[in-house]
């Protein structure tokens, strides 16, 4: 995945260079980038038409899910039996989502060659119907493939794009951290936005960048309330008894802001992670057997995109206005932020193309 993410991020930076000096709605650009990455991994295709189709579908689903008329159904379930225009819109959005996915699966089945895998969809479809008794699993069905594709797009696009947007917002508020990051990148990888690979597998080479990603995830976790879990047997945590069958929803953001664990937890201080063993683990992706399966890809994207972006540009507040660091005051799955724009100022060395020297 690393070469693909780096290639698409490089293309993203080239598009941003064309907008350098003008206000950019960076949240939408990040959203299109993460959608392109998932499109390429899942369908071997990053054509603009397909990317925009899935992007619009995900945006429509997110808006519909987060509307109060849908959120209230989780609190008062029997209201789903009453007329609800929001629920009707959600059903139409789900039908549109399934139609788009089914079209891609049909095209893959018609064109794939046995034993050859162009992408994840090819690989999964060629495993459909095979018994996996040796792994203690049942058959993989086409419905599983369908919902796996849905999970990749719903769970792997907007979450990462939102975290990248929070990172830019914090760096706009802390230009001194941004400058230190650029110095670290120039020192370790050389000046310019091209050339050296981002050392994803060796984060110790870019300690401040890794610490900055950790601090953004701590203050603005991808999903502030983890997905619901259910106890399979009676248990207890810190003296609290939890019976079997109880639904448990961990408050990840609450854990990240606990003053008994973190020093000055409300402050953006990446340096807290630069002292070995000084800070506990960030739980933005959960932990244990049910840790988020998308964590490796999300961390790769966060590291590569921020590194490429900061090597090519200096982030400046548009019209001198800093973005708000307060999350949007509405219910939703993601801890989303208020819309903002950023001005990208090309760095002197960053304008050079691959293989060129000043």
URBELSUL-V16274 format. One record per residue. N is the residue number from 1. RES is the residue in three letters. OMEGA is omega as a letter, one per 20 degrees, with the letter a starting at -180 (none if undefined). BURIAL is + if it has 24 or more other C-alpha atoms within 12 Angstrom, else -. D_FIRST is the distance of its C-alpha to the first C-alpha in whole Angstrom. Layout:
n->{N & N}
res->{RES & RES}
omega->{OMEGA & OMEGA}
burial->{BURIAL & BURIAL}
d_first->{D_FIRST & D_FIRST}
This chain:
n->{1 & 2 & 3 & 4 & 5 & 6 & 7 & 8 & 9 & 10 & 11 & 12 & 13 & 14 & 15 & 16 & 17 & 18 & 19 & 20 & 21 & 22 & 23 & 24 & 25 & 26 & 27 & 28 & 29 & 30 & 31 & 32 & 33 & 34 & 35 & 36 & 37 & 38 & 39 & 40 & 41 & 42 & 43 & 44 & 45 & 46 & 47 & 48 & 49 & 50 & 51 & 52 & 53 & 54 & 55 & 56 & 57 & 58 & 59 & 60 & 61 & 62 & 63 & 64 & 65 & 66 & 67 & 68 & 69 & 70 & 71 & 72 & 73 & 74 & 75 & 76 & 77 & 78 & 79 & 80 & 81 & 82 & 83 & 84 & 85 & 86 & 87 & 88 & 89 & 90 & 91 & 92 & 93 & 94 & 95 & 96 & 97 & 98 & 99 & 100 & 101 & 102 & 103 & 104 & 105 & 106 & 107 & 108 & 109 & 110 & 111 & 112 & 113 & 114 & 115 & 116 & 117 & 118 & 119 & 120 & 121 & 122 & 123 & 124 & 125 & 126 & 127 & 128 & 129 & 130 & 131 & 132 & 133 & 134 & 135 & 136 & 137 & 138 & 139 & 140 & 141 & 142 & 143 & 144 & 145 & 146 & 147 & 148 & 149 & 150 & 151 & 152 & 153 & 154 & 155 & 156 & 157 & 158 & 159 & 160 & 161 & 162 & 163 & 164 & 165 & 166 & 167 & 168 & 169 & 170 & 171 & 172 & 173 & 174 & 175 & 176 & 177 & 178 & 179 & 180 & 181 & 182 & 183 & 184 & 185 & 186 & 187 & 188 & 189 & 190 & 191 & 192 & 193 & 194 & 195 & 196 & 197 & 198 & 199 & 200 & 201 & 202 & 203 & 204 & 205 & 206 & 207 & 208 & 209 & 210 & 211 & 212 & 213 & 214 & 215 & 216 & 217 & 218 & 219 & 220 & 221 & 222 & 223 & 224 & 225 & 226 & 227 & 228 & 229 & 230 & 231 & 232 & 233 & 234 & 235 & 236 & 237 & 238 & 239 & 240 & 241 & 242 & 243 & 244 & 245 & 246 & 247 & 248 & 249 & 250 & 251 & 252 & 253 & 254 & 255 & 256 & 257 & 258 & 259 & 260 & 261 & 262 & 263 & 264 & 265 & 266 & 267 & 268 & 269 & 270 & 271 & 272 & 273 & 274 & 275 & 276 & 277 & 278 & 279 & 280 & 281 & 282 & 283 & 284 & 285 & 286 & 287 & 288 & 289 & 290 & 291 & 292 & 293 & 294 & 295 & 296 & 297 & 298 & 299 & 300 & 301 & 302 & 303 & 304 & 305 & 306 & 307 & 308 & 309 & 310 & 311 & 312 & 313 & 314 & 315 & 316 & 317 & 318 & 319 & 320 & 321 & 322 & 323 & 324 & 325 & 326 & 327 & 328 & 329 & 330 & 331 & 332 & 333 & 334 & 335 & 336 & 337 & 338 & 339 & 340 & 341 & 342 & 343 & 344 & 345 & 346 & 347 & 348 & 349 & 350 & 351 & 352 & 353 & 354 & 355 & 356 & 357 & 358}
res->{UNK & UNK & UNK & UNK & UNK & UNK & UNK & UNK & UNK & UNK & UNK & UNK & UNK & UNK & UNK & UNK & UNK & UNK & UNK & UNK & UNK & UNK & UNK & UNK & UNK & UNK & UNK & UNK & UNK & UNK & UNK & UNK & UNK & UNK & UNK & UNK & UNK & UNK & UNK & UNK & UNK & UNK & UNK & UNK & UNK & UNK & UNK & UNK & UNK & UNK & UNK & UNK & UNK & UNK & UNK & UNK & UNK & UNK & UNK & UNK & UNK & UNK & UNK & UNK & UNK & UNK & UNK & UNK & UNK & UNK & UNK & UNK & UNK & UNK & UNK & UNK & UNK & UNK & UNK & UNK & UNK & UNK & UNK & UNK & UNK & UNK & UNK & UNK & UNK & UNK & UNK & UNK & UNK & UNK & UNK & UNK & UNK & UNK & UNK & UNK & UNK & UNK & UNK & UNK & UNK & UNK & UNK & UNK & UNK & UNK & UNK & UNK & UNK & UNK & UNK & UNK & UNK & UNK & UNK & UNK & UNK & UNK & UNK & UNK & UNK & UNK & UNK & UNK & UNK & UNK & UNK & UNK & UNK & UNK & UNK & UNK & UNK & UNK & UNK & UNK & UNK & UNK & UNK & UNK & UNK & UNK & UNK & UNK & UNK & UNK & UNK & UNK & UNK & UNK & UNK & UNK & UNK & UNK & UNK & UNK & UNK & UNK & UNK & UNK & UNK & UNK & UNK & UNK & UNK & UNK & UNK & UNK & UNK & UNK & UNK & UNK & UNK & UNK & UNK & UNK & UNK & UNK & UNK & UNK & UNK & UNK & UNK & UNK & UNK & UNK & UNK & UNK & UNK & UNK & UNK & UNK & UNK & UNK & UNK & UNK & UNK & UNK & UNK & UNK & UNK & UNK & UNK & UNK & UNK & UNK & UNK & UNK & UNK & UNK & UNK & UNK & UNK & UNK & UNK & UNK & UNK & UNK & UNK & UNK & UNK & UNK & UNK & UNK & UNK & UNK & UNK & UNK & UNK & UNK & UNK & UNK & UNK & UNK & UNK & UNK & UNK & UNK & UNK & UNK & UNK & UNK & UNK & UNK & UNK & UNK & UNK & UNK & UNK & UNK & UNK & UNK & UNK & UNK & UNK & UNK & UNK & UNK & UNK & UNK & UNK & UNK & UNK & UNK & UNK & UNK & UNK & UNK & UNK & UNK & UNK & UNK & UNK & UNK & UNK & UNK & UNK & UNK & UNK & UNK & UNK & UNK & UNK & UNK & UNK & UNK & UNK & UNK & UNK & UNK & UNK & UNK & UNK & UNK & UNK & UNK & UNK & UNK & UNK & UNK & UNK & UNK & UNK & UNK & UNK & UNK & UNK & UNK & UNK & UNK & UNK & UNK & UNK & UNK & UNK & UNK & UNK & UNK & UNK & UNK & UNK & UNK & UNK & UNK & UNK & UNK & UNK & UNK & UNK & UNK & UNK & UNK & UNK & UNK & UNK & UNK & UNK & UNK & UNK & UNK & UNK & UNK & UNK & UNK & UNK & UNK & UNK & UNK & UNK & UNK & UNK & UNK & UNK & UNK}
omega->{a & r & a & a & r & r & a & r & r & r & r & a & r & r & r & r & r & r & a & r & r & r & a & r & a & a & r & r & r & a & r & r & a & r & r & r & r & r & a & r & a & a & a & a & r & r & a & a & a & r & a & r & r & r & a & r & r & a & r & r & a & r & a & r & a & r & a & a & r & a & a & a & r & a & a & a & a & r & r & r & r & r & a & r & r & r & r & r & r & r & r & r & r & r & r & r & a & r & a & a & a & r & r & r & r & r & r & a & a & a & a & a & a & r & r & a & r & a & a & a & r & a & a & a & a & r & a & r & a & r & r & a & a & r & a & a & r & a & r & a & a & r & r & r & r & a & r & r & r & a & a & a & a & a & a & a & a & r & a & r & r & r & r & r & r & a & r & a & r & a & r & r & a & a & r & r & r & r & r & r & r & r & r & a & r & a & a & a & a & a & r & a & a & r & a & r & r & a & a & a & r & a & r & r & r & a & a & r & r & r & r & r & r & a & r & r & r & a & a & a & a & r & a & r & a & r & a & r & a & a & r & r & r & a & r & r & r & r & r & r & r & a & r & r & a & r & a & r & a & r & a & a & r & r & a & a & a & a & r & a & a & r & a & a & a & a & r & a & r & a & r & a & a & r & a & r & a & a & r & a & r & a & a & a & a & r & r & a & a & r & a & a & a & a & a & r & a & r & r & a & a & a & a & a & r & r & a & a & a & r & a & a & r & a & a & r & r & r & r & a & r & r & r & r & r & r & r & a & r & r & r & r & a & r & a & a & r & a & r & r & r & r & a & r & a & r & a & a & a & a & a & r & a & r & a & a & r & none}
burial->{- & + & - & + & + & + & + & + & + & + & + & + & + & + & - & + & + & - & - & + & - & - & + & + & + & + & + & + & + & + & + & + & + & + & + & + & + & + & + & + & + & + & + & + & + & + & - & - & - & + & + & + & + & + & + & + & + & + & + & + & + & + & + & + & + & + & + & - & + & + & + & - & - & - & - & - & - & - & - & - & - & - & - & - & - & + & + & - & - & + & - & - & + & + & - & - & + & + & - & + & + & - & - & + & + & - & - & + & - & - & - & + & - & - & - & - & - & - & + & + & + & + & + & + & + & + & - & - & - & - & - & - & - & - & - & - & - & - & - & - & - & + & - & - & + & + & - & + & + & + & + & + & + & + & + & + & + & + & + & + & + & + & + & + & + & + & + & + & + & + & + & + & + & + & - & - & + & + & - & + & + & + & - & + & + & + & - & + & + & - & + & + & + & + & + & + & + & + & + & + & - & - & + & - & - & + & + & + & + & + & + & + & + & + & + & + & + & + & + & + & + & + & + & + & + & + & + & - & - & - & - & - & - & - & - & - & - & - & - & - & - & - & - & - & - & - & - & - & - & - & - & + & + & + & + & + & + & - & - & - & - & + & - & - & + & - & - & + & + & + & + & + & + & - & - & - & - & - & + & - & - & + & + & + & + & + & - & - & - & - & - & + & - & + & + & - & + & + & + & + & + & + & + & + & + & + & + & + & + & + & + & + & + & + & + & + & + & - & - & - & - & + & + & - & + & - & + & - & - & - & + & + & + & + & + & + & + & - & - & + & + & + & + & + & + & + & + & - & + & + & + & - & - & - & - & - & - & -}
d_first->{0 & 4 & 6 & 5 & 6 & 9 & 10 & 11 & 12 & 14 & 16 & 16 & 18 & 20 & 21 & 22 & 24 & 26 & 27 & 28 & 31 & 32 & 31 & 27 & 27 & 23 & 23 & 23 & 20 & 18 & 18 & 18 & 14 & 13 & 14 & 13 & 9 & 10 & 12 & 10 & 8 & 11 & 14 & 12 & 14 & 14 & 18 & 20 & 22 & 20 & 18 & 21 & 23 & 20 & 20 & 24 & 24 & 22 & 24 & 27 & 27 & 26 & 29 & 31 & 30 & 31 & 35 & 37 & 39 & 36 & 35 & 39 & 39 & 37 & 40 & 42 & 41 & 44 & 44 & 41 & 45 & 46 & 45 & 42 & 41 & 38 & 37 & 38 & 35 & 33 & 33 & 33 & 30 & 29 & 30 & 28 & 25 & 26 & 27 & 24 & 22 & 24 & 25 & 21 & 21 & 25 & 23 & 20 & 23 & 25 & 23 & 21 & 22 & 22 & 20 & 18 & 14 & 13 & 11 & 11 & 15 & 16 & 15 & 17 & 20 & 21 & 21 & 23 & 27 & 26 & 28 & 26 & 29 & 28 & 25 & 28 & 26 & 28 & 27 & 24 & 25 & 24 & 25 & 22 & 20 & 21 & 21 & 18 & 17 & 19 & 18 & 14 & 16 & 19 & 17 & 14 & 15 & 19 & 18 & 15 & 17 & 21 & 19 & 18 & 22 & 24 & 22 & 24 & 27 & 27 & 27 & 29 & 32 & 31 & 31 & 32 & 28 & 27 & 29 & 28 & 24 & 25 & 27 & 24 & 21 & 24 & 25 & 22 & 20 & 23 & 24 & 23 & 19 & 18 & 18 & 17 & 13 & 13 & 13 & 11 & 12 & 16 & 17 & 20 & 20 & 20 & 22 & 23 & 20 & 19 & 22 & 22 & 19 & 21 & 24 & 23 & 22 & 25 & 27 & 25 & 23 & 21 & 23 & 27 & 28 & 26 & 26 & 29 & 30 & 33 & 35 & 35 & 38 & 41 & 39 & 40 & 38 & 40 & 43 & 42 & 43 & 40 & 42 & 40 & 38 & 38 & 35 & 34 & 31 & 30 & 31 & 28 & 29 & 33 & 31 & 29 & 33 & 35 & 38 & 38 & 35 & 34 & 36 & 37 & 34 & 34 & 33 & 30 & 30 & 27 & 29 & 30 & 27 & 27 & 30 & 29 & 30 & 32 & 30 & 28 & 25 & 24 & 23 & 22 & 19 & 22 & 23 & 24 & 23 & 22 & 20 & 17 & 14 & 12 & 13 & 10 & 8 & 11 & 12 & 9 & 10 & 13 & 13 & 11 & 13 & 17 & 16 & 16 & 19 & 21 & 21 & 22 & 24 & 27 & 27 & 30 & 32 & 33 & 37 & 37 & 36 & 34 & 32 & 33 & 31 & 33 & 31 & 32 & 35 & 34 & 33 & 29 & 26 & 25 & 26 & 26 & 28 & 31 & 30 & 30 & 29 & 28 & 29 & 27 & 29 & 27 & 28 & 30 & 27 & 24 & 26 & 26 & 24 & 21 & 24 & 27 & 29 & 32}
